[in-house]
Amino acid sequence: MIKRFIIRFILLVLVAAVAGGIIWFNFFRDKMIAGFFANMPANVLTVSAKKIEPTTWTPGIEAIGTVGASMGVNLTMETSGVVKEILFKANDKVENGQLLVRLDDAVEQADLIAAKTKATLDQQALARAQALRKTGVGTEAALDTANANAETSVAQVAKAQAQADLKLLKAPFGGIAGIPKIELGQYVAPGNAIVTLQDLETMRVDFTIPEQQLEKLKVGQPVTFGPTSDDMSFKGVVTGIDPKIDPSSRLVSVRARIDNPEGRLSPGQFVQVRVELPKEDNVITVPQTALTTSLYGDYVYTVTPAKPKEGEAKPAEGAKPADGAAEQKPAEGPQLVANQVFVKVGRRFGGVAEIVEGVKADDQVVTAGQNRLSNGALVKIDNTVDPSKPAEQKASAQ
């Protein structure tokens, strides 16, 4: 009986010892883990940042336009006939009045020769009638008849010449000829397209703007154009504003002139259009790469010096580390902290966004690397790689 009691007591002591050991181990493990993370150096993230400075902003009205030649037409014949000569090739630069196409004009040329011959005879008859009248032999009626016949002959020559000219197609202005739409020996009728002729030296761009912005427009305003909003290298001016608003779309039609000396633009091409408005000073802007959009709105990260933690004491000057403690190197500079700031964004253009509310001048804004940041994260600034610089330089205010 006593032996059984001793065995049970020993087992109870062993169970209590094991349970106590497990509890102590868990407590010791948690304490060591907490100490490890408490003493572990904070992760410092590298970002690019830019100091906000008030700039001069050039607002504008943006639209999409269609390029057209200042003078462009599809040439046709006014009369029918068979093509005898094609005196141009595709993409030839032709001059004003240059002959492009000749139809078979044998009949018209014969009529012209006959009219000129008759005109010559009538002129000779008129000269004889005038001579006879001066000598008193001829009558006044004979002179009048000869004069009328001579004038009629001149008119017939002009008519025959006009009929012959209808067989010729001449360039109404200088420009670039398109691809011929006819062949030698082909019969053409009035209205058949022969070739397109486009003057590409000076182009026009037609675009529309909302009626709310009509009061901002005036003839002569500068306009920039380009295939994309990042490449607005073409310059022009507003030449016409439609006085009527389209009641179905509530848009206003606008036309601008644009020089095209290098021939980079083609009729029918779409371009980005920006009508420049008067400049505004002291506008707060940031690169668009600094903005992050979320369900709660747009925000940026600003960089500020980190505040010292509560209870953290600074070492006294000249104090030496305790025995066994590693000597810490002095920090290169004050620690920096990223702060999430929600902002109200205004206008955007050329990689730059206007900030209406949220940040102010002299704030330092993160322009790259914010995808890894969280509010309060430690950061260091390295501006050797900053994707916002090319876009900002391209769209910087003048």
C-alpha positions, 0 to 999 in steps of 0.5 A, a space after each residue: 500500500 505504501 509502495 503504491 502511494 510512493 509510486 503515484 507521488 513520484 509520477 505526480 511530481 514528474 508530471 508537474 515538473 514536465 508541465 512546469 518545464 513546458 510553461 517555462 520554456 514557452 515563456 522563455 521563448 516568447 521573451 527571447 523572440 520579443 527581445 530579438 525583434 525589439 533589438 532588430 534594426 528597422 528596415 530602411 527603404 530606398 526611394 526617390 524624392 523631390 522637393 515641391 516648388 511653386 511653378 508656372 503652369 500653362 493651362 490648356 484645353 485638350 481635344 482630339 483633332 483630325 488633320 486636313 490639308 489647307 488646300 486639298 481636292 480630288 481632281 476630275 474632268 469636266 468633259 468625257 474622252 479617252 486618256 491620251 497622256 498622263 504627265 505625272 507620277 504618284 507623289 510628284 510635287 506639282 506646280 500651280 497650272 502644271 498640266 497633269 492629264 490630256 484627253 484625246 482632243 483631235 476634234 477640238 484642235 481641228 475646230 480651233 484651227 478652223 475658227 482661227 482660220 475664219 477669224 483671220 479671213 474676217 479680220 482681212 475683210 474688216 480691213 478691206 471694208 475700213 479701207 473702202 470706207 475711207 475712200 468713200 467707195 464702201 458703205 457704212 452698212 458693209 463696214 458694220 457687217 465686216 466688224 460684226 463678223 470679225 468680232 464673232 470670229 474672235 468669240 468663236 476662237 475663244 469658244 473653240 479654245 475653251 472646248 479644247 482646254 476642257 480636254 486638259 487637266 491642270 493643277 489648280 494649285 501647287 501640292 503633292 499629287 496622289 496615285 493616278 486613278 486612270 490608265 492610258 486609253 481609258 474612257 473617262 466621264 465628267 465627275 470621274 476621280 482622276 487624282 487627289 492633290 494635297 498642299 501639305 506645306 500648311 495643314 489645318 486641324 479640325 477639333 471640337 471642345 465642350 460649350 463650357 470652354 467656348 468663352 476661353 477661346 479666341 482666334 489667334 490663340 497658340 495651339 500645340 499638336 502631336 501624335 501623343 500627349 507626350 510629343 506635342 512638337 507641332 505649333 499652330 494658331 486658332 484660325 476659326 471658331 464656329 459661332 453655332 453650338 451643335 445642339 445634339 452634342 453640345 460641342 463647338 467646332 474649331 479650326 487651327 492652322 499648323 505648319 508642316 514643312 517636313 511633311 510629317 503630318 498627313 491628311 486624315 491623321 488623328 492628333 492630340 490638340 492642346 489650346 494654350 491658355 494664359 499662364 498661372 504663377 505659384 501653382 503646386 505640382 508634383 510628378 504623376 509618378 508620385 500619385 497613388 490612387 486607392 478606393 479612398 482617394 489619391 495620396 502621396 508620401 511625404 518624407 520628414 525627419 523621424 521623431 525620437 521615440 518616447 523614453 529613448 535617451 540620447 547618449 551623453 557627449 564623450 560617454 563610452 559604451 559599456 563593457 562588452 557592448 559593441 561600439 555603434 557607428 554614428 548615423 550618417 544623418 537623421 532618420 527619415 520617415 514616409 508619411 501618407 498624405 491624401 491630396 486633391 488633384 486638379 489638372 494634369 498634363 505632360 506627366 505633371 499633376 496640379 495639387 489643389 489640397 494636401 501638400 504645400 511648397 517645400 514638402 518633400 514628396 516621394 516620386 518612385 519606390 512608394 509601392 513598398 511603403 507604408 505609413 511611418 516606414 523608414 526611408 532613405 533618398 537616392 535620386 540617381 534613378 527617378 522616372 519622373 524627371 524625363 516627363 517633368 522636364 518635357 512638360 515643365 512650364 516655360 
